[in-house]
Amino acid sequence: MRSEQQLIGSSAVTRELLAYLGKISPTDAPVLVRGETGVGKELVAREIHRLSGRATQGRFIALNCSAIPAELLESELFGHEKGAFSGAVSSYQGRMRLADGGSLLLDEIGDMPGALQAKLLRTVQEGVVTPVGSGKEIPVDVRIISATHKPLEELIDQGRFREDLFFRLNVIPIMVASLSDRPEEILELFDYFSDLYALDGESIKLNARSVSLLQSYRWPGNVRELENFCRRLSAIYPGEALSLYDLPSSFLPPGMVDLMGSDSIQDKKTASDAVLGQQTEALLSIADQDEYGMGRVLGITAAETPADFTFTDITLKDRVSDFERQLIVKAIAGANGNISEAARSLGVKRTTLIEKMSRLKIAKT
């Protein structure tokens, strides 16, 4: 959905999350959003802001605690007075005051320096901020939403995160599931991003086998990785119907390239696999009927076949693969290396021929 609701997904996990957000958003209690990198923690924070009603009173402000140098983070968060430090040529409100009346997302809260954690604790408890270079406390009305992918409990044990601050921020805990825990949403999200990044209104599409690959890949970068992948394909192949197996490996996530030859993909047979199976069965049938039948398929006459040729030298499966390899090599040579033309001469799709070449270890010329 692109309208008001920022979060999309029809899985039971996402529906449960949305229902939970509807319950907790109207309160002013601090929220701690946890989950792997790329799952959409900021989207959850924005949805809380929207549902809370604060969107009509104040702004949604985000601050990534790991993206700003420690020496500047305090000023960025609480503001500073003119001349408070070298380079402070004017006063600055800071993100906390900019979010007054609204919501402040403290992303990557686990990376906040220890000294600044104590100052944040006072702000959360008292609802006041003290700009750098000032002794004046300024009241603020801000809904604090924190987010992290790090195990804060372990950081507490290591002395790197204040336990009292953790309890203040973790009033309402939210865990956002990884994409691998809701695989039924992968295609839904792919279609959404395809429409979002479509050029001239034409979105990219995937064939059935590519959809199977898309859903089998783990997506360690979660929704962000899927979005970036879709955006890349939309920019390079605008409006095209694609087979991921035809794309250069540099365009695909390394894990997806590895998965292409794995058993997990082979378990998900598609129409292309069925065609391969039918062709192999046909070759086996010819071999059963006539010792030299396979030679005729390859355009080899009985006179060209070795006198000591038998199917008992190696397994029939190996012999079929050998003949199939020769047939493909001959077709490619006859097409001067043009894979599409070779596929037409063999009566198969280009993707089918490429898959066969990969399986039989036939290099592209």
C-alpha positions, 0 to 999 in steps of 0.5 A, spaced: 500 500 500 502 506 498 497 511 501 497 512 508 499 506 511 507 505 510 507 498 512 505 493 507 504 485 507 499 480 508 502 475 512 499 473 519 506 476 522 505 483 519 497 483 520 499 481 528 504 487 528 499 492 525 494 490 530 499 491 535 501 498 533 494 500 533 493 498 540 500 501 543 500 508 538 495 512 542 500 512 548 506 517 549 510 511 552 517 510 549 518 504 544 524 500 543 523 497 536 528 491 535 530 487 529 535 485 524 538 490 519 533 492 513 527 489 516 523 496 516 524 499 523 524 506 521 517 504 517 514 501 524 516 508 528 513 512 522 507 508 523 507 509 530 507 516 529 502 516 524 497 512 528 499 516 535 495 522 532 502 526 533 502 527 526 497 533 526 501 536 532 509 535 531 514 532 526 517 525 525 524 526 526 530 521 526 537 521 528 542 515 527 546 515 533 551 511 529 552 515 523 554 522 527 561 522 530 560 522 538 563 529 539 557 532 535 552 527 537 550 531 543 549 537 539 545 534 534 540 531 539 540 537 544 542 543 540 547 548 542 548 555 543 552 560 539 559 560 541 558 553 545 564 550 541 569 551 535 564 552 529 558 554 533 557 560 529 549 560 531 545 557 535 541 550 533 535 547 536 537 540 536 533 534 534 529 533 540 526 540 540 525 539 532 521 533 534 517 537 540 510 535 539 511 529 535 516 523 535 523 522 535 526 516 532 533 514 535 536 509 531 542 504 532 541 506 540 546 501 542 551 505 539 550 512 543 556 513 547 555 512 555 556 519 557 550 521 552 546 516 555 546 519 562 543 526 559 538 522 555 536 518 561 534 525 564 531 527 558 526 521 558 525 522 565 524 529 566 522 531 559 527 537 559 533 538 554 539 542 556 543 545 550 550 544 549 553 551 552 547 553 556 545 551 563 538 552 561 533 546 561 528 547 556 521 543 556 520 538 550 514 534 549 517 528 545 515 521 544 521 517 544 522 511 539 528 507 539 531 502 534 536 497 534 539 490 531 544 489 537 542 485 543 542 491 548 542 486 554 549 483 552 551 491 551 549 492 559 553 486 561 559 489 558 558 495 561 557 499 554 549 500 555 546 503 561 541 498 564 536 504 567 536 507 560 534 500 557 528 500 562 526 507 560 526 506 553 523 499 553 517 500 556 513 498 549 517 492 546 516 491 539 520 485 535 520 486 527 520 479 524 526 478 518 523 477 511 526 469 512 520 469 517 515 471 512 517 468 506 510 469 503 511 476 503 517 476 498 513 476 492 508 481 494 514 486 496 517 485 489 511 487 486 510 493 490 517 495 489 517 494 481 511 498 481 514 503 485 520 504 481 517 502 474 519 507 469 514 510 464 509 506 468 511 499 466 514 495 471 518 489 471 516 481 471 519 475 473 517 468 470 515 462 474 522 459 475 525 466 477 519 467 482 521 460 485 528 463 486 526 469 489 522 466 494 528 461 496 533 466 497 534 468 504 535 475 503 540 477 509 539 484 508 531 483 509 526 488 505 532 493 504 536 488 500 530 486 496 528 493 495 535 495 492 535 489 488 528 491 485 530 498 484 537 495 480 533 491 475 527 496 474 533 501 472 537 496 468 531 492 465 525 497 465 518 494 463 521 487 461 519 480 463 525 477 466 529 470 467 534 471 473 537 465 470 539 469 464 542 475 468 549 477 469 551 474 476 554 481 478 547 483 478 545 478 483 546 477 490 552 472 491 547 468 495 542 467 490 548 465 485 550 460 489 543 458 490 541 457 483 545 450 483 543 448 489 538 442 491 533 447 494 532 450 487 531 443 484 526 441 489 521 447 486 520 444 479 517 449 474 515 449 467 522 449 464 524 443 468 518 439 466 521 441 458 528 438 460 525 432 463 521 431 457 526 432 452 531 427 456 525 422 456 525 422 449 532 421 448 532 415 453 526 412 449 530 413 442 536 410 445 532 404 448 529 403 441 535 403 437 543 403 438 544 408 433 538 412 434 542 417 438 547 418 433 541 420 428 539 425 433 545 428 432 546 428 425 551 422 426 550 416 421 551 409 422 558 409 418 560 415 423 559 411 429 565 407 432 564 399 431 565 398 438 560 403 440 555 400 446 551 403 451 554 398 456 561 402 457 558 407 461 551 408 464 545 410 459 545 417 463 552 419 462 551 417 454 545 421 454 548 427 457 554 426 452 550 426 446 546 432 449 553 436 450 555 434 442 548 436 440 548 443 443 556 444 441 554 443 434 548 447 434 552 453 437 557 452 432 552 452 427 549 459 429 556 462 430 556 462 437 549 466 437 545 462 443 538 465 441 539 462 434 542 456 437 536 455 441 531 456 435 535 451 431 534 446 437 527 448 438 528 450 445 527 456 449 533 460 450 533 460 458 532 452 457 539 452 453 543 456 458 540 452 463 543 446 459 549 449 458 550 450 465 548 443 467 553 440 462 559 445 463 559 448 456 562 455 456 559 460 452 563 462 446 
